[in-house]
Amino acid sequence: MAEKPEYDAFLSYSHALDQRLAPAVQNELQSFAKPWYRRRSLRIFRDRTNLAADPGLWASIEQALRASRWFILLASPEAARSQWVAREVEFWLREKSADTLLIVLAGGELVWGGDDIDWSRTDALPEVLRGAFHAEPRWVDLSWLSDAEQVDRANPRFRECVADLAAPLRDMSKDELIGEHIQHHRRNLRTAWGAVSALAMLLVVALVATAIAVNQGNLARERADVAMTRLLASAARENLSTRLDLSQLLAVEAYRMRPGPETSSALLEAVTATPQLVGYHPAGSEVTALSSTGDVLVAGTKSGRILRWDLAGEPRRAEDVTVAVPAPFAVEASADGTRLAATDGNATVVVEPSSGRQVRVEARGTVDQIALSADGRLLALTEDAGYIVLHDAATGAELRRAPTPWEIVAPDKIAFLDDQRLMLGTVTGSTAYLALPDLRVLAEVGARSPQNRFFSAYSPNGDFFGFAANDPVVGGFVFEGMPADERTGTPPKPQRRQEFSPRTYPEVLAVAAGGSGFAVAVSGLLQVFGDRMPEGSLEVPGNSQLNRLSFSGDGRYLAGSTGDSVVLWDLDQTDRLAERIATDEPDEYSFIGKPDLAVDPSGENALVLPKLGAEHLRRVGLRDGSDEKEFAAFDAQRAIWVRSGESVLMASTDGTARLISAADPADVQATWDSPGGVDMSGSPEPALIMREVRGDRVVVVDQDGRVVVRSLPDGEVLQDLRGPWPQWLSGEGDVASAMAISPSGEHVALIDRNVLVVIDLRAARAVLVSPGGGDDVEFTPAGELLVQRSYGQVEVWNVPQGSQARTLEASDLLEDSMAVSADGRYAAGVRGDGLLVLLDLASGGRIGQFSLPQPASGITGAVGRSTTIAFTPDSRELLSLTSGGELLRWPLDPRAWAQRACAAVGRDLAPQEWRQVTGTEPPADLRCMR
């Protein structure tokens, strides 16, 4: 039995001209009339994707040709002149047949003369096809795309051309294929939007009800608004992993239409998704090139614009530069970004953005690759005729020309390693090292990759080469990376080896300088591996397709192109909303423990106690981390603000305390002895707690359930309750798991592993006893009590009625981690994996979560148990303080989240996007920032 062909078609094209059209044709053929459950409908071989146009790999190209049923030629004058295209066509005619050869006219002229090609008027076909056709060959005209803004699969004309090509490959008529495409397209839409469709039906019902129920217009409009906001919120969640830009825009629109817990939750989920995201930058047209040098990132677009980012300054802003190159496939920058270079193969320019000055560099052939030296003085380029040429970047003058070494006939990368060496490399890792400025060959290194089925990349500065290949032994892919080394003349041993298993075949690979990491894109999902990743690897979702990737010089930033946008990630960023307050908190625990944090009534300052019983206490300004003052802590267990923030009260384990001026740490205003001459029991943790009430007194509670009320400022004991409380301390040696004091000072809650007790201080007795222990208690401003049970459930109790009112979606919180906002809107807690959970108190629902960064010091993996949280008095921010880590601020106003989302997306919701999601006409104003 004959072996089944591995590929449906072999795609042959000129790399110098058609390296943007060829991937588009390949992608569209593979996805045309494709069921949703299949990766592709056709398998198209494209040598840039799978192999290198390298002489040493011709055997592999022959193998791919033999394994293909059809041959597709992207015809153009450049393809007609390409020796590799001619060789592939010649092989096909010899081994296969001209009857299975399809032609796509990408440029130039193609004229049929009746019995053969009219070669006097045709310039798009290689001479090897002369006499090959006895009847007019099948061909599709795509030359009109050169004037189109971009290849758009929604363009009916382009879809017709794809159908013309795909029909013979699928052994179907064109009409049958288009019909099948429409059926699959509709079925795919139904599958992908199943959940959204249900909500859309609710919207339709609500809209119909609006038209019918004239007398109930307000109710109908309310229902329509609810259905619309639910539809937008649902669609926002549907697009989180594949269209994060659209997801954020839809979430913003949903919240603006109907603010509330449901839309706030969708907005927070969108604005915290993919924590590493810096933002999207719409380029106005298809991104055709992407590269980085040091801290400078540059992108080229089909419209001839170059975008430049200064990653060391403000990575969110890009400078726009227009160059005299229509669609550059390569752009480069000097280390400081003062000079940029771009080429489309035919035109090459050097531009100085500060002055707008542009210098045209004259080449003697088609330019394949370019590189700028770090200081911007030299431009190197390779020509398709096999030459490496050195130019003066300031004038464009040619300084030196030399043949490329034999192994580097088709270089994939050139770079200045330093001011004395230039490297040239192919996709197989064959590398030549040349001396500057005479271009003398210092050394050559042979191929470092397998013979086929691999993809490869160089680091931006050319100092590291890596490839990834499918390895049946490990059942996945293996990445191997090695440094540039011209001294030995032999391939160096790999310095980084990583096994990984992508969901499908990877599409793009990027390597960081020095081999510190690498990244692959798989159907838009970004997978990053390397030294910067806390766990060694990281998955970064948010896009359906990524065409290019490039690391910054230090490996911190990673950029990618998707359609007409550039997306930037900060690999050190753990959350998109967190703002660092300028202080590092030392880790003073030899075990897992957390610091104490108290915010003053103005919200301008915080007290930071590194650990319970520490020798020093710090006051930190919350706006910018300035205005720090250090207090002698006197072995304090707790510190709180009193007297409207004018004083600080610090209490020790035995109940003694000091009242100190907040303005002058040396000014001790009062010293309190142990209450009633009897020491309190404030050890072990949670020690004791304190709360100022009514502005003239402080309530102090210890772990044994003793409650002491003392006056301010003299510390006179007003009340001293020592129990015993009903069912309290059921087992000998038991102490409270947690204690809480109500804002009014009327109630105190105690919980241990057996029982919950609430004490009414006015009646001096227990008014609520609930069997079943727990781990934490916290009062709300309205006097309700949050109870975290030992089995994880968080209950909300009505204390006066002695009954449970509702529960919160918070079964995954750590013990003794809850906090409640002063306005009673939010509750928050910490999970063991370092996530801060934000809850809506009224509904009990979960709004969202924030990601805590791993501390610089301390016990690995204990960030949750090492973190204290507190709300600011205005309830607009949540603060977190981690032992060995940082003091961070998290905004809680959904309007601030919306502003962050708009800034990250960098554009407005398009009317067509609204129509596709809702099926209705968009509102007049879709601006994100409004």
N, C-alpha and C positions, 0 to 999 in steps of 0.2 A: 504493500500500500504506500502511495506517495505521501511524503511528509507534508502536513498541512502548513501553508505559508504562515509565518509568524506575524507579518505585517500586511495590511490591506494595500498600502501604497508607500512608495519611497518618494520623499519630497526633495528635489534638487533645486538649488538657488544660488545666487551670488551673495556671499557673505558681506561684500563691500556695500551693497545697495539694499538688499531685500531682507535684512535681519530684523526688521520690524513687521513687514508684511507676512513673511514666512510663518512666524509663530501664530499670527492671527488666523491664517488659512488652516494651519494644523489644528488649532483649538476649535475652530468652527466646524471643521469636518468631523472631529472626534465627538463633538457635542450635538451635532444636528440629528434630530429625530431620536434622541437618546432617552430611554426610560430612566426614571429617577434612581432606580436601584443599581444601575450599571455605571461604572467609572467612565466608560466611553463607548460609543457605538462603532467606531472604527479605530484601528491602530495605524497611525501614520508615523513613519520613520523620518526624523529630521536630524541630520548629522550634527548640527550645532548642539542639539539636546543630548544625543546619546554618544557621539564620537567626535573626534577632532579631525579637521581637514589637515592631517599630518601624514607625510609619506609613509611613516612606519605603521600606519593603521589602515593602509589600503586594503589589506586582506580582510579586515573587519567590515569595511564598507562593501566589499564584494559579497561578503556573507549576508549583509543586510539587503543588498540588491537581490540576491538569489531568494531571500526569504519574503520578498514582496510580490503581490499580485499585479499591481499597477505602478506606473512611473508618472509622477506629476512634475512637470518642468515649469518653474517660475521664469518665464522668458523676459529678457530685458537686454539692452545693449551690453550691460555689465556681465550678465550671464553668458552672452554670446562670446565675450572675450575671456571668460574664466576657463583655465585649463582643467580645473577640477570638474566643473559642470560638463565640459566636453568629454572628459574621461568617463564620467558616470553614464552619459547618454550613449557613448560608444559601447560600453559594456552591456547596456540594456538591449541595444539593437543586435548585438552579437549573441547574447545568451537568451533573450526573450523575444519580443516582437514590437514593432511600431504600432500594432493594433491595440496594445495595452499602454500606450503612451498618451497622456493628457497634457495639454498645454494651457498655462494660465499667463496671459499677457499682462505683465506688471509695468511695462514701459516700452517705448520704442514702437517700431512698426512690424506688422506681420501681414503679408499679402499672399493670397493663393493665386497661382498663375494658370490653373486649369489642369495640369498634369504634375505639377511640382510647385514648391514654394517659389515665388517670384523673388529671387535673390538680389535682383537689382534694386528692389524697393524694400526689402526686409533687412532689418538690422538687429532683431531681437533673438534670433536663433543661432546656435553654434553651427559651423560649417559641416560638422559630422552628420547632420540631418539631411544634407543635400542628397536627393534621390531616394530618401527613406519612405516617402509617402506616395502611394498610387492613387489615393483619393484625399479629398480635403480632410485634414485631421480634426479631431475634436479639440476645440480650444474655447476658453472663457476669457472675456476681456475685463480685467480689473485695472486697466491703466487709468481709468477715471478716478481711482482712489487717490491719486497724487494731488488732486485738487480738493478732496474732501477733508473735512476737519479731522476726522478720525475714522477708523474702521468701526462701524456700529452695527451690531447684529440685529438691531431693530430696523435698520434701513432695508426696505423691501428689495431694492436693487441688489444689495449685497447678498441678501438671503437667497434671491433667485440664482445668483452666480454660484453660491455654495451648493444649492440643490443641483445645478448643472454638473458640478464636479462629483457630488456624492452619489448621484443616481447610478452611474456605471459601477462605482465601487461597491454599491449595495445590491447590484443586479436587479434594479427596480426602475420603473419609469419615473420621470421627474414628477408627474402629477401624483403618482402613488406615494412617492417619498415625501412630498410636501404635505399631503394629507396625513401621513403617519406622523410627520413632525408636528403638525398642528394638534393631532390627538395626544401625543406624548406631552407637548407643551401644556395643554390644558390639564392633563392628568397630573403632571408635575406641580402645576400651580395649585391644584386642588389638594394634593398631598402636603405641600410645603406650607400652605396657608389654612390647613384644616381648622386649627384652633381659632385663627383670626376670622375665618368665614362664619363660624358660629356667632361670634360677636357682631360681625357685619350684618347677619340676619336680624339680630336684636336691634341694630341700628335702623335697618330698613323698617322693621315693625314699628319702632318708635317714631320714625319719620312719617309713616303712613298714618299712625295714630294722631300725629300732629295735624295732618291735613283733614282728618275726619272729625276729630274732637275739637271743633271750633270753640265750643263753650268751655272747654277745659284746656285752653291753649297753654296756660302757664305750666300745668302738670305735664302736658305732652312735651313741651320744650325742655322741662327738667329731665324727663326720661330720655329724650334724645341726647341731651348733653351728657347724661350719665353713660349712655351706650357709646357715644362718641369717645369720651375720655377713656372708657374701658378698652375700646378698640385700639386707641392710640397707645395706651399703656401696654396692652398685650403685644401689639406689633413692635413696640420698643424692646420688650423682652425677647421676642422671636429673633430680632436682629442683633442681639448682643454679641454673638460669636462670629457672625459673618459680615455685618455692616454696622460696626460700632458708631461710625459717624452718623448714619441715619437713625440708629437707635437713640442716640442722645437728642437729636432734633425732635423726634417723635415724643420722647419723654418730656421735653421742655414744653411742647405744645399741649400735651395732656395736662400737665400741672397748671399751666396758665389758664386753660379752659375751666378747670375745676380743681382748685387747691384742696388737698385733703390727704388723709393717710395713704390711700391707695395710689394716688398719683405721685405723692412724695416718695413712696417706696420705689416706684418705677424709676423716678428721676435719680434717686440716690444709687440704685442698682446700676443705672447707666453711667453715672459720673464716677463711680468707683470701680467699674469693670476694667479689666486690663490695667492693673495699678501702675505699670511701667509707662503708660502712654503719656507723652508730652503733648502731642497734638497732630492734627492733619493740616496740611497747607495746600489748598487748591491751586493748581498750576495754570489753569485756564485751558490747557490742551494736554494731550497725551505726554506723559513723562517718558523721554527716550533715552536718558542717560543719568547715572547717579554715581558719585564718587566722593571720597573724603581725603583730606590731607591734614594731619594733625587735628586741630580744633575747627577746621573749616569744612563744611559740607556744601556740595554744589550739585544741582540737578539741572538737566537740559530738557527742553520741551519741544514738541513738534512745531510750535509757532515761533521758535527761535529765541525764546526767553531763557535766561539762566537765573536760577534762584540760588542765593548764597546765604548760609547760616553761619553765625559765629557761635559755636557751641560753648566756648569759654565765657561768653558774655551773656546774651539773651537767646537761648535756643528756640524760644517760641516765635521769634520774629525773623523773617527772611527778607533779604534785600533783592530787588528785582533788577536784572540787567538784561538789556536787549542786545543781541549780537547779530552780525550779518551772516548767520548760518541758519538755514531754514528749519532743519530738524536734526540737531547734532546727536550722534550715537555715542560720542565720547566727550566728556567735559572733565577738566582738571583745574586745580587751584594751587597757588603757592602756599607755603605754610601759614603766612599771615593773611592770605586772601586778597592781597593787593593786586594780584594778577590772576586772570582766568584764561583758559584756553578751551576752544571747542572745535569740533570737526564733524562734518557729515560725510567725509570721504572725498568729496570734491573741493570743498572750501574749508580752510582752516584759518582761524583768527585767534589773536591774543588781545584781550581787552583789559583795561585798567578801570575798575568801577568808579573810583573816586573822580576821575576826570572824564570818563566816557570814551577815552581814546582807544581806537581799535587798529590793530596792525594785521594786515593779511599776510599769511605765510604761503609762499608759492611752492608747491610740491610738483614733482615731475610725473607722478602717477597717483592712483587712488590711495588715500591714506587709510591705513588699517587701525593703528593705535597711536595715542599721543601721551606725553608725560611732561610735567613741568617740574623743574628743580625746586627744592624747598625755598630757596631765596628768590625764585621767580626770574632768574637771569637767563636760563636755558630752556629751550623747548626741544624735546626729542620726538621723532615720529618715525613710523615704519611705512614703507610704500609697498604696494602689491607686487611691484616688480622685483622685490627681494632686497630692499635697501633700508638701512637705518641711517637717519639723517639728523644732524644736530643744527639747531638754529639759534640765533640771538633773539630772545623773546622780545626785547625792546624795539628792534628794528625789523625783525623777520628775516634777516640775512642768513643765508646758509653758511655754516661754519665748517662742517665736516660731513662727509658721506662715506659709507662703507657697506659692503654686502653683508646681509645677515648671514650668520653661520648656517651651514646646511641643515642642521637639526631644527632650526628656528624658521622654517620657510613660511609658517603661518602663525606669527606670535599672537598670543591671547592677552599678554600683559607686558608692558614696559614700565619701568620705574627707576627713579634715581635713588639708589641705596644711600648715597651720601654725595659729597661734592667731588668724589674721585671715581665713583663706580656707577655704572648703569647696568640694569638687568633686563633681559628679554626672556619670556617664558611662554610655553605652549600649554594647552589644556592637559597634556599628558605629564607635565612637570619637567619636560626637557627645558633646560635653562642655560643661557649664555651670559657671562659676566664680562663687560667691556670697560676698559679704562677711559677716563675722561681727561682731556678733551679729544684724544686722537682716535677713540673708538677701537682701540686695539683689544683683541680677544684675550682675556685673562685666563678663562677656564670655561669648560662646557660640562654640563651634567646631563646624563641621559634621562630617559623617561622614568618616572617614579610611580606611575599609576598602572592599574591592570590594562589589558588590551581593549576591553570593551565593558559596557554596562557600568559606567561610573560617571560622576560629575565632579568638577573640581573648581578651585578658586585660589587666588593669591590674596594675601593681606593687602590693604591699601598702599602700603609703602614697599611692597614686593619682598619683604624679608621672610615670608613664610608661605609655603605652598601646602594645600591640603586637598584630599579627594575623599569621596564617599562611594562605596560600592556595595552592592547586594552580596551578602556572604551566606550561602546556604548552611554553612556549618553552625553559625550563631543564630540562624533563623531571623535575620534582620539585616540592617546596614551596619557597616563599620567605617568610621572616619579615621584616617591616618594623616597626621600633619608633620612636617619637617621644616627646619630652617633653611634659608638660603646660605650656601657655603661653597664658595668657589675655590677654596684652598685645596680640597682633596681631589676635585674633578670626578668624584663618584657620588652617587645619591646618598645623602646622610640617612642615618637610621631615624625612624619616626620618633618624635618626642611626645606626641599626644595620640592616644588611641582611644576611641570611644565607640561602644556599641549602642545602637539606638534602633527603635522600631517605629518608623513613621506609619501613619494610617494608610497612605498611598505612596506612590513613587514621588520622591522629593522633586521640586521644580527649580529651586534656586539655592545656592550655597554661598555663604560669606565667611571669611576667615579674618580674625582679628590680628593686629600687629603682634609679632612675637609669639603667635600661636596661643595666646591667652584664652582663646575661645573660638567657637564657630557657631553658625546659625544656619538652619535650613527652613525653607518654606514648603509646606505641604498643603495644597488646596487652600492657601491663605492662612493656615495655622502656622505660626512661627514657633520653632523649637530652638532654644538657645542653650548651649553647653559651654562650661568654662569656669575659670577661677572666680569670677564675680558672682556666680550663682551660689547662694547659701547651701542648696542641696545638690549642687553640681549641674543641675539642668533646670530649665524653666519653659513652660508653655505659655505663649502669648497669643490668645485668640483676638478676633475683632475684624478680620477681613476675609473675603471669599477668594481673593487672589493677590499674590505679591509677585511682581515681575522682576524686581531688582532688590539687592540688599547691599549695605555697606556699613562697616563699623567706623566709628571715629578713631582717631589716632590712639587714644588711651583705652579704647574698648568699652568705655562707659556708655556711649550712645550707639544706637543702631537705627539706621534709616532704611526705609523701603518705599517702593513706588507701587501704587495700585491705581490703575486707570490714569486719570488726570490729576492725581494728588500724590504728595509725598507725606508719608507718615513717619514720625520720629518717636523713638522710645528711649527712656532713661533707665538702664538696667540696674542702677542703684536705687531707684525710686520704689518704695513699697506701698505708697498710697498717693492718689492724685489730689486729695483734699488737705492732707496734713501740712501744717506749717510749723517749722521748727523754731522754738524759742531758744535764744542763744545761751544754752547752758547744757553741760554734760553732767549727768548725775553719777557720782562714783558708786561702785558696788561695794558696800561695807559688810555684806553678809558672807559668812562661810557656809551658809545653807540657803535654801530658797526662801527669800523674804522680800517684802516690798516696803518702799518708803512711805512717809506720811505727807499729805498735801492738803493745804487749806488756803482758800481764796478769800481775800478781803471783801468787804461789802461793796466797794467801788468796782471790783473786778480788775483793778489795775496792778495788783501785787499778789504774790502767793508766798506762803511759808512752805519751805521744803526741809523735811527732816529725813536725812538719808536712811536711818533705821531707828526703830524704837529703842530708846536708851542711848542715842548718839550724843557726842559731846558738843556738837555744833549744829545750829539751825540757821538756815539762810532765808533772807527775804529776796525775792526775784521779781523784777518788773515784767509784767506779762505782755506788754506791747512789743518790746524788742529785746528782752532779756537783760536790760541794763539796770542801773540803780540797785545793785546787789549790796546787801548788808549781811554781816554774820553776827549771830547771837551765840553767847555761851548757853548751851542747852541744858546744863545741870542734870544730865542723865534723864532728860525728859522722855516720857512715853507718848505724850500728846501735846500739840500746840494749836491754839485757835486764836482767831481775831476777836477782840471784844471792844466795847465802847466805841462803836461805829468805825472800827479799824484804827483807832488811835493807839491801842495797846495790844500786846501779845501776852496771852496767858499760857504758861508752860507747866504741865503737871508731871510729877514723877510717879513711880509705881506705888508708892506708899500713900499717895494723896496729897503730899506737900506740893506747893506750887509757887511760882513767881510771876508777878505782873510787871511787864517791862514796856517802856515806851517804844512804839513802832518806829519813831523817828530817830531815837538814840538808844542803841543796844546797851549802853552803859548805864542808862537811867532805870534802875530797879524801883518801881513805884510801890510795890507791896510784896511781902513774903508771907505765904500762908503755911501754917503747920498742918499736920495730919488732923483730920476732922475729929473732934471729941477726944483727941489724944490717942486714938486707935488707928493704926495704919490700915490703909485700904489694900486690897489684893489685886495688884495690877500686873501680875506676871504668872504664867506665860501669856503669849498673845491669845486673844486680841487686847490684852492689857486692860486699859480703862478708856472710856470715851467721855467727852465733854461737849456741852452745847450752851451757848448763851441764849437766854430767853428774857423777853420783856425789857431788855436793855439794862437791867439792874441786878441780874443774878445769873449763876451758872449751875447747871445740873451735871453731876459727875456720877458715873456708874462703873462699878468694877465687875470682874469676872464672876464673883460670888453672888452677884445680885444685890449688892449694897448700893443704895441710892442716897446721894448727899446733895443738898441744895445749899449754895453759899452765895452771899451777897457780894456785889461789886461796889467799890474796889477793895474793901477791907478783908473779904474772905470769911466773914462771920457765918457760922453754920446756922441755916434757917430750918433745915429738915434733915433727919438722918434715919433712913429706913433700912433695916437689916434683915427683914424677913423673919422666920422662914416662909417662903411662898408655897402655895399648894402644889404638891407633886414635884417641887423643885429639888434638884440634886438627887434624882432617883437612885443613883448609884454612888457609892462612896468615892470621893475624889473627882466627881464630875464638876466641870466648870462650864460657863456659858460658851457656846459656839460663836454667838454674836449678840450684840446689844444695840438698841436704838432709842433715841429720845425724840418725841414729837416736837415739831416747830413751836407749838404753844407752850411746851414744857409741862403739859398736863399728864402725859402718859410716858411710860418707859416699857419697852418690850425686851424680853429675855428669851433666848431659845438655847436648849442643849440637845443632846441626842435623843431625849425622851419626850420633851414637852415644850410647848410654847406658853409663856406667861406674859400678860400685859397688866401693868400696875397703874392705878389711878393715884397720882400723887396728892390730889385734893382729899381723896377718901383714905389714902394711906393703906390701900388693900388691892389685891388682885381682882380685876374685873373680867378677865378673859383667860381661860385655861383651855388649851387644846392639846389633847394627846397626840403623840407623834412628833418626833424631833425634827431638827432642820439644821441648816448651815448658815443662814443669814436672815436678818430682818432689817427693814428700812421703812421709815414713815414718809408719806407724801405730804405736800403742803396742806391738803384738805384733811389730813388726819387719818387717812386710810393706811393700812399696814401691809407692806409686801413681805411675804414669808416664803423663803426658799427651803423647800423640804429636802430631806436627805436623798430622796429618790429623784430629785431634779426639778420637780414641778414648782413654779412660782405662783403663789396664791395671793389674791388681793382681799383683805379682810376689812369689813366695816366694824370698827372697834365698839362704838356705842351699842350696836345691835348684836355684837358677838357672833357674826355670821360671815361666811365666805361669799364675796360678791362675784368674783370672776377669777380667771387664771390668765397668765401671760405666756406668750410663745417664747419661753426662755429656759427650756429644760436642759440646755447645754452650757449654762453659765457656771463658772467656778464659784466655790463658796466664798463668802465675805468679799464680793466684788461689785455689789450693786450700788448705784447712785441714782438720785431722783432730781430732776430740774426744779428750780424754785417756782416756776409757773405751773408745775404739775402736768406739763404736756408730755414730757419724756421720762423714761427710765433707761438705764444703760447698765451693762455688765461686761465682764471679760471672759472669753473662752480660753481653754487650755492651749489652743493652737495660736493664740496671739491675735484673735479677732475681737474688736470692740463691737458689741451688739447694741443697736439703738431700737427702742420699743416705744410704741404709742400707748400711753397709759390708759386713755379713755377706752380704746377698743381692745387692748391687749395684744394687738398685732405687731409683728416685727416690721420695722421700716427698712432697715438695712444694716450694714456692717462696715467697719473700717479695718484696715490691716496695720498692725503694729510692726515696726521694724525690729529686727533682731538687735539686741544691745551689743555695743562694742566689747563689753566685758560681762562677766557673770556666768551663770550656769547655762550651757547650751540647751535650747529647747524649752526653757522655763520662762519665756517672756510673759506669758499670761499670768503666772503666779507671782511674777516680780513687778507687776504694774498696778498702780493706784489710779483711779479716775475721779474726776470731780467736775461738776457743771459750774460755769460762771454765774454770778448772781442774776444777770439779765437773761439767762437761759439760752443765749445765742451761740455759745461755744461749749465744747466738751474738752477738758484737759486730760492728758495722760502723762504719768510720770513712771518711768521704768528704772529699776535699780540697775546700774551699769549702762544705762541708755540715755534717753533724752526726754525733755519736757516738750510735749507737742500740743498744738491747738487744732481742733477740728470744728469747722463751721457747721452750725445746725439749721441755719435759715435756708429753706429750699430755694429762695430767690438767689442766694449766693451759689447754690449748687447749679442753678440754671445758668448763671453767668460763667461758671467754670466750664460747663458743658459747651456753651456757645463759643467760648474762647478756644476750647480744644478742637472743635470741628472746623472753625474758621470760615464758615459759610452759612447760608440760610437754607431752610427746607424749600425744595423746588416744587412748583405747582404740580408737576407730573408725579413726583413722589407722593404728594398728598392724595392725588387721584388713585394711584395704584394701591394705596393702603386702605383708603376709606370708600372709594367708589363714588365720591361726591366732589362737587366743585370746591376748590380751596377758598378760604377766606381772603379778603383783599390784602391783608398784611401778614406775611409769613416770615418777617424778619426775626431772627433769633434774639438779637439784642434789641428789645423794645420795652 
